[in-house]
């Protein structure tokens, strides 16, 4: 009996040929991802999920291969020779963005290899956008193409910058294309920053300078006050988001007389011409380099089978775009640092393209730099420490400083090569305001607050279709439970990151199962937590720790079972699976209406806060004094 294979990816266009194949009893139908699975489910078509064939051993092999490709492809001597620009290998700058974007492609590719060993179909009907991947493996089958619902694919996570806010009760999300963001940023640097600095900023040549990179003033208000009181010039360099974007951030930056830094203010016409010429030159080098299909086919492969024929259509343009950006950053950051001459740089995320370049030049110019912990990393997650070049939890240079929130992260840093004398156990400056707010008397308004974590691209296991399904099921469990509770206000706070790129579309789900619940994308989170009776999360998030600080019980539904291993690093909470609705409802009811249960959760949270955070409410002062001592020494 002949077998027809139907392979569907993302959202597909339905036509007569596809319907005929879907209803053919000889067809074996696979959903290659969450979106195609959802569409088939809605059509009530029986199908299999492609990546369900992957074993634990397969996932381990995938994780190692993805990490290896992301961090070594550019080290091939032929490639490195062409990618060196001012002694920086431009490929090294792409690690953090390449890694998560490879995960889904390699999951599908490896799954197809496994299916090919079991099936030898006569014909294959496949979604257009994934057809090159299928052709590589099923070269002897007759292949027909199904048109995708969208011709344009968003392959790279950071090609879009999400901007979220609430217009009254209505959540608004704008998705700004990367190039548009850079154009707006350039105008902001050329016009707003000089205007602001001339009127509100204070620069004294007699004083030393400190550079703060990509700080959100609204989160670090207390720290800004402490560090600006030390009679130093405080420069703010924000490459990923504006330092001043609303009245609150304006007020904080103005009151502390910070100086808005920009690359544009130091670049001349000749610099721009040089950058443009070098960008043209690197593009010519890339065209020549990418003509060597044999070299790249060998690198972008698994089990000796290459996926380069498919991946190259995305990767080539990605390199051209990012390398042009990198050349701008390399020339500009070097000039910027030489002009403002800071004694210290404080930043969060050393593995991002912009910060890699900035810190590279800082080290060349003998400028001290310090990484400041900015969240609760999943340090117990499988193979987490091996991926530091991707997530940047500790410095990529083990001789530099790091300020951590408490003894747990201090221990982790020491175990992974950071010398104890380079570690400042400061506590969390961003949470000083939480502790200060906690001291104020505030009545519990009875709010049930739900916060949605992001479907992070941590490894292959975190991107399986079933992980997405469980995320959706978690939202269903919460919404169905909340609908039964009529005497409480209910808010679901969305994650601030982009939840439309390879993620679950949560807003339609929420409206379907509980249209009465309020959805918020932008909010005063400390106030929301403070007014709540319980905080519920989908996945692990720093908000759990913040709820612990405010003496709020917490509950968490996990979509990724690997996250259970990270329980010790995100806050004290009670875990549930998405198939435990009855248990979830019962526990929530006890927290809301049985005082002893609520107090038990609160006590556990207090214990976690004591263990995880140092210097409660005084972290900003401690860090500012440590910085003062570091500079004076």
N, C-alpha and C positions, 0 to 999 in steps of 0.2 A: 504493500500500500504506500502510495506516495505521500510525502509529508510537506505541508506548506508551513513556513515559519513566518509569523507576523511579529515584527519588532517595532514597538511604538515608543517614542521619546518626546517628552514635554507635551505641549498641547498640539494636537494634530487636526488636520482638516478632514472632515468625513465626506466620502464620496461613495458611489455605487460599488466600485471595485473593492474598496476597503470593507464595506458592509458585507459583500459576498464572501470575502475571506474570513471575516469575523464569525460568520454563521456557518462556515464550512466545517463539518465534523472532523475533517482531516487536518485542520489548521491547529498549530501549536502557537498560542498567543502569549507574548511576554510584554509586560510593562517594564521599561528600562529605568524609570524614575517615578517619583511621587506624583508628578502632574499627569503623566500618562495613565498611571494606576487609578487616579481619581476620575479621569474622564471615562475610562473603561468601566469603573464601578458605577458611575452615574448612568451609563448605557446598559448596565446589568449584563455585561459580557464576562463570561468566565475566563480567567487568565492567570498566569503565574507572574511572580515578581522576579525579575532576572537575578538580582543580587542575593536572593534567598539561597542560592546554590553555594555561596561562599562559606568556607569553613573558618574556624578560628585561626588555623594555620595559614589559610589564604589571606586573611586580613592582616596578619603579622607580616607576611611577605609584601603585601601591598604597602603597608606603612613604611617599611624599610626602603622599598624601591622609590616611593614618592619623595621621601626625605632625601635620599641619596641623589636623585635627579635634580631636585630643587637646589641643593647645596654644592653640587660638583660639576654640573654640565659646563659651566663657564671656565673650569680649570683645565680643560683639554688644551694642550699647547697651541694648536692651530687657532682655536677660538680665542684664547686669552691674548694672543698676539694682536688680534684685531680689535679687542674690546678695551684695551688699556687706554685710559685717558687721564693724564696727569697722575700716573701711577695708581689709579683706581680701576679695578676690573669692574666694568659697568654691569656685568652679569651678576656680580656679588650683591648688587643693590636690589635685585629682584626677588631674592629668596622668600621674603615674607609674603609677597603677593602671589608668587608662582605656586607655592606649596598648596594652599587651599583650592586653587583653581585646577590643579592636577587631579584632585581626589576623585571627583565624579567621573571624569574621563577614564581614569585607570580602573575604577570599580567596574564600569560598564565593559571596558575592553577585556579585562581579565575574566569577567563573567561570561562574555561571548566566547572566549577561548575554551572555557570549561564546557559550555553548551555544544560547541563544535565537536568536542570529543564524544558527545553522547548522541548527537543528531547529525544526519547528513541530508538536509532538506533538498528537494528538487527545486523549489522556488522560495524566494523570500520577499516579503513586502515590508519595507522599512521606511521610517521617517526620514525625510530628506536631509535634515541637519546632522544625522548620525550615519548616513549611508557610507561615507568614506571609511569609517571605522569598521563597518560590517563587510565591505568589499575586501578589506585587508585579510580578513579571516575566512570568509565564505567565498573564496575566489572561484569555486567550481559550480556554484549555484546560480540560477537565473534570478536576478534581483530587479524588483520594481520599486518605484519611489512613491511615497505618500507626501503630499505637500504639508508643510508645517502651518500652523495657524498664524505664526509670526515669521516673517522672513529674516528680521533682524534679531540676532541673539546677543544677549548680554553675557559674555563669557567671563569677564574680569570683574571681581567684586568691587574694586575701587574706581570703576569707570563712572560711577554715579555717587553723588553726595546727597544724602537725604536731609531735608530740612523739615522739621516737624513742629507744629504748634496747634493749639486749640482755638477755634473761632467760636467763643461761647461754649456750648456743649458739643460742637461738631469738631471731630479730629481731622486735621488737614496735614497731608504729607506731600511735599514737593520733592521731586527727584531731579537734581540738577546735574546735567552731564559734566564730566570732568573738565572738558575744554572750556565750557561756559563758566564753571567755577573759577578757573584760572584767569579768565578774562576779567571777571568781576573783582577778583583779588588784586589784579594788577591796577585796576582803577582805584580800588580802595587804598592801595599803597601809594599811588601817585597823587591822590587828592585829599582823602580824608586824613591819613596819618600825618602829613606835614601840617595840615590845619590844626589837628588836635595837639600835636607836640608844641606848636608855636604858642598856643593859648594856655594849655593846662599842664604840660610836662615841665620837669625841672631837671636840668643837667648841670652838674658842677664839675669842672675839669679837675678840681683838687681832690675829688672823691673817687674811690674805686668803683668799678662797675660789676654788677651781677646780671647774668642773662637767664631769664626764665623762658623755656620753650614750650609752646602749645599749652599754656596754663589757661584754665577757665576761671576768670576772676570771681565768678559767682560761687564757685565751689571752694575757693581758697581765700576768701575775704579776710579771715583772721590771720593767715600766714602773710598776706600782703601787708597788713598793718604792722606786723612784727618785724618783717625784714626791711620795710621802708623806713622804720624808725632808727636804723643803724647808720644813717648818714652815708648811704651809698646810692649810686645811680642804678635804678632798677629798670632794665630793658625787658620788654616783652616781645618775643619773636613768635608769631603764630602763623605756621605754614598750612595747617589743615583746617583751621577755623579762625574767624576774626576774634581778636581779644575784646573788642567793643562791638556788641551787636544789639544790645538793648539798654534801657535806662539804668538797670542795676549794675551791669558790667561797666557802663560809662562812669557811674558814680564811684565805683570802687577804684578804677584806674585813675580817675581824676583826683580823688581824695588822697591817694597815696603817691601822687605826682610821678607815676610810672611813665617811662618813655616807650612809645610804640616803635618797635624796630621793623625795618623793611629792607629788602634787598634793593628794591628799585631806587631808593634815595641815593645809593652810592654808585649806581651803574651809569656809565656814560654811553654816548652813542657808539663809540668805538667798541665798547664791551658788548653791546647788543649785536653789532656787526660780527664780532668774533664768535659769539655764541651761535649766531645763525650759520656762519660758514662752517663751524665745527659740527653742527647738527647735520648739515648737508653731507659733510665728509663721512660721518659715522653711518649715515644711511647708505652711502655708496659701499662702504666696507661691509655692511650687513647684507646688501644684495649679493655681493660676491661670496660672502661666507655662507649664506643660506642656499646658494647654488650647489653646495656640497651635500647633496641629499644622503649620500652614503654615511658621512660622518654623523649627521644628526639622527639618522635612522637607527644607528647603533646606540646612541645615547638615550633617545626617547623610546625605550623598549622594555618589555618584561618577558621573561622566559624565552629570550631570543627572538621575540616577535615585536616588530616596531609599530607604533601608532603615530609616527611622524607624519604620514600622509594626511591624516586627519588633523592633528594638533597644529601643524605648520600654518594652516590658514588663519589661526588665531594668534599664534606666538610671534610670527614675523612682524605684524603690525603693532603688537604689544611692545616688542623690543624697540621698534622705531619711535613710538610715542614716548615710552619711558626713558629711553636714552637721551632724547632731545631735552626732556625735563631735567634729567640728571646733569647734563652739561651746563644748563642754566644754573642749577643748584650748586655745582662745583665751583664755577667761576664766581657766582654771587656770594656764596657763604664765605669763601676765602677772603674776599674783599671786605665783606661786612665785619668779620671778626678782626681783621687788621685795622679797621677804622674805630670800632668801639672798644677794643682791647679789654674784654671782661677778664676778671681774675677767676671767675667760676661760672660754669654753665650748669643749670639744674633742668633736667628733662625727665620724660617718662618712658620713652619707647625707642630704645636704641636701634631696633632692627628695621624700622621704617626707612624708606629711601632717603627722605630729607634729613633725618637725624643721623643716619649712617655717615652721610657726607659731612654734615656739620661737625660731628664728633671726630671724624677723621682729620679735618682741618684743625680742630681745636688741639688735638694731640700734636700735630705738626708745629703748632704755634705755642706749645707748652702751656696751654690753658687747662686748668683743672675742670673736670666735669663730674657730675653726680647723677645717678639714676634714682628717682623717687618712686617707690612703690605706689601704684595707682589703683589697685583693685585687690580682690582675693583670688589669686591664681590657683588653679587646680593642681597643686603640686603632687598629689597622690594619683593623678590620672595616669593610665598606662603609658610608660616611656616618655613622660612629660619632660624630664631633664634632658633627654636626647634632642628635644625640639627647641632648645633655648634660642637657637639662631632664627627661629620662626616667631616665637611668642615674646622673647626678650624679657623674661621675668627677672633675670639677673644680668649684669653688664656682660657684653660680649668680650670686653677686655677685662681680665680678672685682676688688673692692678688699679682699677679705678674705684671710686666711692659709690656706695649705695645706701640710701636711707630706707629702712624697712619699718613696718608697723609694729612689730613685736618679736618675741623670742622664737615663735614658730618659723617665721621667715628668716630670722637670723640664723637659725640652725640649718635651714635649707641652703642658704647662701654659702655657709662655711663648708657644708658637705659637698658643694659643687664648685669649689675652687676659689672662693672669695676669702681673702685674708680677714681675720677678725678686726684688725685695726683699720680696715677699709669700710667697715659696716657701722652705720649710725642707727641705733634703735630709737627712732624718734617718736614712734606712734604715728597716727594718721592725721596730718594737718587738715585734710578736708573734712574730718569728722569732729573737729573742735566745736564747730557751731552746733552739732548734734548734742554734744554733752552740755553745752551752755543752754540750749533750748530745753533739754531734759530737766534742768533745774527749775525752769519756770512751771508754775502750776498750770496744768492743762487737763480739762475734762475729756474723757473718752467719749467721742461722738458716736460710737457704735458702728463705725465704718468697717466694712469688709473690703480690704484692699488686695487686689490680685496684681502681681507683677509678672510680666512675661520675659523670660530669658531668651537669648538668641540661640538659634540652631548653629552653634559654632562649628567651623570646619576644622576640628582638632585632629581627626584622623579618619581612616576609612570607616571604622565602626560608627562614628558620629554622623556619617553621611549615608548610611544605608536607608533604603526606602522605608523600612519598618520603623526607623527612628522618627521619620517625618509623620508616619501614620500614628505612632504613639504620642507625638506632640499634639496632633489634631485631637486624638482621643482624650488627652489630658484637658484640653480646653472644653471639650464636650462635657466631661465629668464635672468640671468646675461650674460651667454655665447651668447645667441641669440641676446641680445642687443649689446654686444661688437662687434659681427661679423659685425654689420652694420656700425660701426665706423672705418673708414679706415685711418684716419689721426692722429691716436694716438698709442703710444706704450701701450701694455696691459700686465700686470703681475698678475697672481693669486698666492698668497702666502698661502701655506698649513699650517695648524696648526702644531706646533712642537710635539704634543702628538701623541699617537698611533691612527691612523684613520682607522685601519683594524679590531679592536676588536669591534664587535657590532656597526658598523658604516656604512656610505655610502661610497662606493668605488668611490672617486671623480675623480681620474685621467682619467679613461676611459670615464666618463661623459664629462669632459672638452674637451678631444680630439675628442669626437663624435660631439659636438655642435660648437666648435670653435678650430680647430686644430692649428690655427695660434697663439693663445695666449700662452705666456710663463708661465710655471709652475715652481715655486721655493719652495724648502723645507728648504733651509738654505740661509739667506741673511742678509745684513746690513740693518735692518729694518728702523732705523732712516733716513738713506740716501734715501731709497726707498720712505718713506713718504714725505721727504723734496722735492724730485723731482717730486712729483705727483700733478695733478690738482684736483683730487678727490680720496677719499678712500671709498671703498664699502665693507661692511662686510656681511657675512651670520651669523646671531646670534650676541649676545653681546660679546664684547672682549675689553680688555684694550687698544688695538690698536686705538679704537675710541677716547679715551682720548688723546693718543699720537698724533693723527691727529689734534685734537683740539689745542694742544700745538703748532703745526707747522702751524697753520692758514690754515688748509685744510678742505674743505667741506666734510661732511660724509653722507652716505646713508646706511641703514641696511634693509635687508630682513630677516624676522623672520620665523623660522620653528616651534617654540614653542610659542603659544600665551601667555603663562605665563610670557614670558620675557618682555612683554610690561610693566609689573608692576615694572620692574627693571630699567626703563629708567633713573632714577635719579642718577644712580651709575656707569655707564660705559662710559659716555661721551655724548655730545650732538650730536644727529643724527636724521635723518628723517626715520620713520619706513614705511615699505611696507610689504604687504602679497605677497605670491608667485603667486597669481592669479591677480596681479595688474601690468602686464607687460607694458601696455600702459602708465599708470601713472608713472611707474619707468623710462621708456624710455624718456618721456617728461621732467621729473625732471632732469635726467642726462644731457640731451641736454641743458637745461637752465643753469645748473651749469657750463658746459663746455664753453658755448658760450654767456651767458648773464651775464655781470659783476655784475649787481645789485643783481642777485640771488646768485651768488657765495659769494659776500660780506655779504649778509644776513646770510648765513650759517656760515661763518667765525666769524661774530660778536656773534652769538649764542654760538659757540664753545668757544670763548674767555670768555664769561660770565660763562660758566661751569667750565673752568679751574680756574678762580678766586675763584669760590665757593668751588671747590673740593680740590684744592691743596694749601698748605701753602708753604712759602719759595721757591719761584720759582728760581731754579738755585743755591740755597744755602742750600738745605736740608741736604746734606752730612756734611757740616760744622756745621749746627745746631745740627744734631744728634750726631756728634763726640764730640761737646762741652757738650751736655747733658749727654753723656756717661762719659765724664771726670768728670763732676760734680757729677754724680751718684756714681762713684767709690770713689772719694775723700770724699764724705759725708759718 
